[in-house]
């Protein structure tokens, strides 16, 4: 392979890993919010999570990064909240589609020219 091809595949893989890490961090934060009873507790957990992600920020080996991502995803799956918080008006929330839509009524203005 040429140097340009290996460089482009490396950069593409790193970009995909960065996106996976970003999404994984968001999922971790949302899961921590489901476990926290008070915001104070959430901020403590979020700070610990941020420190854990920052500790591995400067890892350059792409294979090691993949292993870290997989380990974190497995841990999140294992220790995830069994009944995560869902915003009430979001799909699967407690208020989602609670009230059926009002039926549409067609109003015809014939002004007394009704046909029988």
PyMOL commands that set and color helices and strands:
alter all, ss='L'
color gray80, all
select helices_A, chain A and resi 3-35+39-55+62-79
alter helices_A, ss='H'
color red, helices_A
deselect
rebuild
show_as cartoon
